[in-house]
Amino acid sequence: MAAGKEIRGKIKSVENTKKITKAMEMVAASKMRKAQDRMRAARPYSDKIRNIAANLSEANPEYTHPFMESNDAKDTGFIVVTTDKGLCGGMNTNVLRILTARLKEIQAAGSDAQAVAIGNKGLGFLNRVGVKVVAHATQLGDKPHLDKLIGPVKVLLDAYSEGKIKTVYICYTRFINTMKQEAVVEQLLPLTAERMQGDKNQHGWDYIYEPDAQSVIDDLLVRYVEALVFQAVAENMASEQSARMVAMKSATDNAGSVIGELKLIYNKTRQAAITKELSEIVAGAAAV
């Protein structure tokens, strides 16, 4: 019964794996709810600061912030948002595949790329493909912290303000629902008129500026871009937990199927061994 003992060992091993994947599925489900709540809580702030920035820009057409102006630089900047951990299906692969296609377009046009990596998976990929990483933020945990994101992102924002980068894109996974997440590459800078457009149903706002309009607009647009990055990271974290829950559920189901198949093979092997022993006993009795 050496074969039967080996099969029992495989069954035990797969059962242990199933326990681990089931536990990870339940942990991801718990974290997913919290991540979704944080993501939805950040959306109203992002929408409100966009409306304020749009109305301020319209109220002061004589001043244009550098974030809303194009320049003639050759380099392109990317903020790549991925996860620190794996076991979340093809989520990171989908984002990096879109990023690779965009990098090929840029290289074909004779331009170079600079990147800020948020997450270990994106950092490792950028280093492998040879993209210049000017800053990175890793080990963010299960909750995004703006103070950890401002420093790395500010490197690209300053480079754009100084005219060293033509465009800044942000790559992340947008959360749609628990079963669906979408990898996207969105233009962050220069800020487009469509993205900065305020609510047309609202009346124009009149402001009293302190200390002056230019200073208020400068600070507000920086906060707005930081809010966009924070929202992207929050969406990515919600997508990560959803993708991990689905992946671990699939792994648990697959482990159950494998256990069922192994038990069937074990029973057949055991039955064949018993039949063989009975046949030998009957044959021996007949010979006597």
VENHU-V445380 format. One record per residue. PHI is phi in whole degrees, 0 to 359 (none if undefined). Layout:
BEGIN
phi-><PHI:PHI>
END
This chain:
BEGIN
phi-><none:297:295:296:296:295:293:299:296:295:298:298:296:292:296:296:298:297:297:293:294:294:296:295:298:291:296:296:296:293:292:298:298:293:294:294:297:295:296:291:291:279:295:301:297:298:294:292:291:294:297:295:297:295:292:295:295:290:285:229:291:285:239:241:289:304:293:256:249:272:223:256:292:262:285:238:256:230:252:257:256:227:262:276:243:263:58:231:68:264:299:294:300:295:294:291:293:295:298:299:298:291:296:296:297:293:294:295:277:83:250:251:235:238:219:245:261:246:117:295:296:292:298:297:294:297:293:291:274:84:280:291:261:275:194:206:222:230:55:280:81:269:230:289:239:297:294:278:266:298:302:299:292:299:299:288:296:294:296:291:298:276:80:269:232:279:217:238:246:239:247:202:253:277:277:254:206:299:264:222:227:240:281:226:236:244:283:265:226:292:294:279:296:294:286:272:293:278:285:290:280:269:281:295:260:252:240:250:264:219:279:203:298:297:296:296:295:301:293:291:291:296:296:295:296:297:294:297:294:299:296:296:294:295:296:295:292:295:295:299:293:295:296:292:298:295:295:289:295:297:295:295:297:295:297:298:295:297:298:299:294:294:295:295:296:297:296:295:296:295:295:295:294:295:299:295:295:297:297:294:294:296:294:294:296:293:291:289>
END
